């Protein structure tokens, strides 16, 4: 798979279950360690050589545009002289330099995930494209994902992950609890963790222009029935930011230097 393959990221969500930190922001802009979760996702793909991103915007999409328009100011040290001249900043380092090309696509305020994906089809100029959601972080090996898709020879590939139970898990013998695990534990089944690869034909053959089209419903169900969906089994770290508790846990991992999804190298002391 060519490194010019675009990575589509769905960034239209409101984060209604995490209002404590997302009421004024789109969910993709909720921060981990002072940087939007969207940035963390893009850094993962960038680490594996993918540099072209298409962001499907919805709720408060301008906040995402503004972050990247001001990216250098956000990330870099700079000196600003206000006494004369044009008051332009003098940037003192290159930590904000990323080999990224980003397309910002307004895909509608209320559109479903399938509708958002369909609306960016004119920006897909390669035989395949990658896609994921803007609300979770993972240590998915993107190079292996591309390899699994190529070897599968199917229209789509989805990364399967083991969900984490948010409840105390019990081992029971009859009516006696033999073991109680307080902390969340992995269950044995597979769920979709995002991190897809699709052939471009998926956009026309499995999606339509309905506003309420959700990718996870009829399109992926039909793709699976057609036996055109490969699974990329990921046994490592994966986490969605759905609740304030998730927000706290991910920020704690980052603050302690224990973030499993941080596979890229630091560019400055800031990180």
C-alpha positions as CSV (number, residue, x, y, z in Angstrom):
1,X,0.0,0.0,0.0
2,X,1.3,3.4,-1.0
3,X,2.1,5.9,1.7
4,X,0.0,8.5,-0.3
5,X,-3.0,6.4,0.7
6,X,-5.3,8.9,2.5
7,X,-6.4,8.3,6.1
8,X,-10.0,9.4,6.6
9,X,-10.9,10.3,10.2
10,X,-14.5,10.8,11.4
11,X,-14.5,13.9,13.5
12,X,-18.2,14.9,13.7
13,X,-19.2,13.6,17.1
14,X,-20.4,15.7,20.0
15,X,-19.2,13.6,22.9
16,X,-22.5,13.8,24.8
17,X,-21.4,11.2,27.4
18,X,-18.3,13.2,28.3
19,X,-19.8,16.7,28.7
20,X,-17.5,17.6,31.5
21,X,-14.7,18.1,29.0
22,X,-16.4,18.3,25.6
23,X,-19.4,20.6,25.9
24,X,-17.6,23.4,24.0
25,X,-15.6,21.1,21.7
26,X,-16.1,18.4,19.2
27,X,-15.2,15.0,20.7
28,X,-12.1,14.7,18.6
29,X,-10.7,17.8,20.2
30,X,-10.9,16.5,23.8
31,X,-7.3,16.5,25.0
32,X,-4.9,13.9,26.3
33,X,-1.9,15.6,27.8
34,X,-2.9,18.9,26.4
35,X,-3.1,17.7,22.8
36,X,-6.4,16.7,21.0
37,X,-7.1,13.0,20.8
38,X,-7.3,13.6,17.0
39,X,-3.6,14.7,17.1
40,X,-2.6,11.4,18.9
41,X,-4.4,9.4,16.2
42,X,-2.7,11.3,13.4
43,X,0.7,10.9,15.1
44,X,0.2,7.1,15.1
45,X,-0.5,7.0,11.3
46,X,2.3,9.4,10.7
47,X,4.7,7.2,12.5
48,X,4.0,4.5,9.9
49,X,4.6,6.9,7.0
50,X,1.0,8.0,6.2
51,X,0.9,11.7,5.7
52,X,-2.4,12.5,4.0
53,X,-5.5,13.0,6.1
54,X,-9.1,13.8,5.3
55,X,-11.0,15.0,8.4
56,X,-14.8,14.5,8.2
57,X,-16.1,17.5,10.2
58,X,-19.5,18.0,11.8
59,X,-20.2,19.4,15.3
60,X,-18.1,22.6,15.8
61,X,-15.8,21.6,13.0
62,X,-14.3,25.1,13.0
63,X,-12.6,24.3,16.3
64,X,-10.6,21.6,14.5
65,X,-9.8,23.9,11.6
66,X,-8.6,26.6,13.9
67,X,-6.3,24.2,15.8
68,X,-4.5,23.3,12.7
69,X,-4.5,26.8,11.2
70,X,-2.8,27.9,14.5
71,X,-0.8,24.7,14.8
72,X,2.7,26.3,14.7
73,X,1.7,28.8,17.4
74,X,0.2,26.0,19.5
75,X,3.3,23.8,19.4
76,X,6.4,26.0,19.0
77,X,8.4,28.5,21.0
78,X,8.2,31.9,19.5
79,X,9.1,35.5,20.1
80,X,6.6,38.3,19.4
81,X,7.7,41.9,19.1
82,X,4.8,44.3,19.6
83,X,6.6,47.6,19.5
84,X,7.0,47.9,15.7
85,X,6.7,46.1,12.4
86,X,3.9,43.7,11.5
87,X,3.8,41.9,14.9
88,X,4.6,38.6,13.2
89,X,5.9,35.8,15.5
90,X,9.5,34.6,15.1
91,X,9.4,30.8,15.6
92,X,12.4,29.5,17.5
93,X,12.2,25.8,16.7
94,X,10.7,23.3,14.2
95,X,8.7,21.1,16.6
96,X,5.5,22.0,14.7
97,X,6.8,20.8,11.3
98,X,4.9,17.7,10.3
99,X,4.9,16.1,6.9
100,X,1.1,16.2,6.8
101,X,-1.4,17.2,4.1
102,X,-4.8,17.7,5.7
103,X,-8.2,18.1,3.9
104,X,-10.9,19.5,6.1
105,X,-14.3,18.4,4.8
106,X,-17.6,19.8,6.1
107,X,-19.7,16.6,6.0
108,X,-22.8,17.9,7.8
109,X,-23.9,18.6,11.4
110,X,-26.3,15.6,11.8
111,X,-24.9,13.1,9.2
112,X,-24.4,9.5,10.0
113,X,-21.0,7.9,9.8
114,X,-21.7,6.3,6.4
115,X,-23.0,9.6,5.0
116,X,-19.9,11.4,6.1
117,X,-17.7,8.8,4.4
118,X,-19.7,8.9,1.2
119,X,-19.4,12.7,1.0
120,X,-15.6,12.7,0.8
121,X,-15.4,10.2,-2.1
122,X,-14.2,12.9,-4.5
123,X,-11.1,13.4,-2.3
124,X,-10.1,9.7,-2.6
125,X,-7.6,9.5,-5.4
126,X,-6.0,6.2,-4.7
127,X,-7.2,2.6,-5.1
128,X,-7.5,2.1,-1.3
129,X,-8.0,4.4,1.7
130,X,-7.8,4.0,5.5
131,X,-10.4,5.1,7.9
132,X,-10.9,5.4,11.7
133,X,-12.9,7.2,14.3
134,X,-11.7,10.4,16.1
135,X,-12.4,9.3,19.6
136,X,-10.0,6.5,20.5
137,X,-6.3,5.7,20.8
138,X,-4.6,2.5,20.0
139,X,-1.2,0.8,19.5
140,X,-2.5,-0.8,16.3
141,X,0.4,-1.7,13.9
142,X,-0.7,0.2,10.8
143,X,1.9,-1.5,8.6
144,X,0.5,-4.9,9.6
145,X,-3.0,-3.6,9.0
146,X,-2.1,-2.7,5.4
147,X,-0.4,-6.1,5.0
148,X,-3.5,-8.0,6.3
149,X,-5.7,-6.1,3.9
150,X,-3.5,-6.8,0.9
151,X,-3.3,-10.5,1.8
152,X,-7.0,-10.8,2.4
153,X,-7.9,-9.5,-1.1
154,X,-11.3,-8.3,0.1
155,X,-13.0,-4.9,-0.2
156,X,-12.7,-4.0,3.4
157,X,-10.6,-4.8,6.5
158,X,-11.6,-4.0,10.1
159,X,-9.4,-4.1,13.2
160,X,-10.9,-6.4,15.8
161,X,-10.1,-5.7,19.4
162,X,-11.0,-7.3,22.7
163,X,-13.4,-5.0,24.6
164,X,-12.6,-4.2,28.2
165,X,-15.4,-4.9,30.8
166,X,-16.2,-1.8,32.8
167,X,-17.7,-4.0,35.6
168,X,-16.3,-6.3,38.2
169,X,-15.8,-9.7,36.6
170,X,-16.7,-12.8,38.7
171,X,-15.9,-16.4,38.3
172,X,-18.8,-18.4,39.7
173,X,-19.3,-22.0,40.6
174,X,-23.0,-22.6,41.2
175,X,-24.1,-19.9,43.6
176,X,-20.6,-19.3,45.0
177,X,-18.3,-16.5,43.8
178,X,-14.8,-18.1,43.5
179,X,-13.0,-15.1,42.2
180,X,-13.8,-11.4,41.9
181,X,-11.8,-9.0,39.7
182,X,-12.3,-5.4,40.7
183,X,-10.3,-3.9,37.8
184,X,-11.6,-4.0,34.2
185,X,-10.6,-7.2,32.4
186,X,-10.6,-8.2,28.8
187,X,-13.3,-10.4,27.5
188,X,-12.7,-13.1,24.9
189,X,-14.8,-11.9,22.0
190,X,-13.9,-9.5,19.2
191,X,-15.5,-6.1,18.5
192,X,-14.8,-3.5,15.9
193,X,-12.0,-1.1,17.0
194,X,-12.1,1.0,13.8
195,X,-8.8,1.3,12.0
196,X,-10.3,0.2,8.7
197,X,-8.9,-0.2,5.2
198,X,-11.3,-0.1,2.2
199,X,-11.0,-0.4,-1.5
200,X,-12.3,2.8,-3.2
201,X,-15.2,0.9,-4.7
202,X,-16.7,0.5,-1.3
203,X,-17.8,4.2,-1.4
204,X,-20.1,3.7,-4.4
205,X,-21.1,0.0,-4.1
206,X,-22.0,0.0,-0.4
207,X,-22.8,3.6,0.5
208,X,-25.5,6.0,-0.6
209,X,-26.5,9.6,-0.1
210,X,-29.0,9.1,2.8
211,X,-28.4,11.6,5.6
212,X,-28.9,9.0,8.4
213,X,-26.7,6.2,6.8
214,X,-24.5,4.7,9.5
215,X,-21.5,2.7,8.4
216,X,-21.8,0.2,11.2
217,X,-25.3,-0.8,10.1
218,X,-26.3,-1.9,6.6
219,X,-23.0,-1.1,4.8
220,X,-20.7,-3.2,7.0
221,X,-23.4,-5.8,7.6
222,X,-23.8,-6.3,3.8
223,X,-20.0,-6.3,3.3
224,X,-19.8,-9.1,5.9
225,X,-22.6,-11.1,4.3
226,X,-20.8,-10.8,1.0
227,X,-17.7,-12.2,2.7
228,X,-15.8,-9.1,1.7
229,X,-14.6,-8.0,5.2
230,X,-11.3,-9.2,6.6
231,X,-10.4,-8.9,10.3
232,X,-7.1,-7.5,11.5
233,X,-6.8,-9.0,15.0
234,X,-5.2,-6.6,17.4
235,X,-4.3,-8.1,20.8
236,X,-2.6,-4.9,22.1
237,X,-3.7,-1.7,23.6
238,X,-7.0,0.0,22.4
239,X,-9.2,2.4,24.2
240,X,-12.1,4.7,23.4
241,X,-12.8,7.9,25.2
242,X,-16.5,7.6,25.9
243,X,-16.8,8.8,29.5
244,X,-15.1,11.1,31.9
245,X,-13.5,8.1,33.6
246,X,-11.9,7.2,30.3
247,X,-10.7,10.7,29.9
248,X,-9.0,10.6,33.4
249,X,-7.5,7.1,32.7
250,X,-5.9,8.1,29.4
251,X,-4.6,11.4,30.7
252,X,-3.1,9.5,33.7
253,X,-1.3,7.1,31.4
254,X,0.1,10.0,29.3
255,X,1.2,12.0,32.4
256,X,3.0,8.9,33.9
257,X,4.8,8.2,30.6
258,X,3.0,4.9,30.3
259,X,0.9,5.7,27.1
260,X,1.0,2.4,25.0
261,X,-0.2,4.2,21.9
262,X,2.7,6.7,21.9
263,X,4.9,4.8,19.4
264,X,6.4,8.0,17.8
265,X,9.6,9.7,19.1
266,X,9.5,13.0,20.9
267,X,10.5,16.1,18.9
268,X,11.0,18.4,21.8
269,X,11.2,18.5,25.6
270,X,7.5,19.4,25.6
271,X,6.5,15.8,25.4
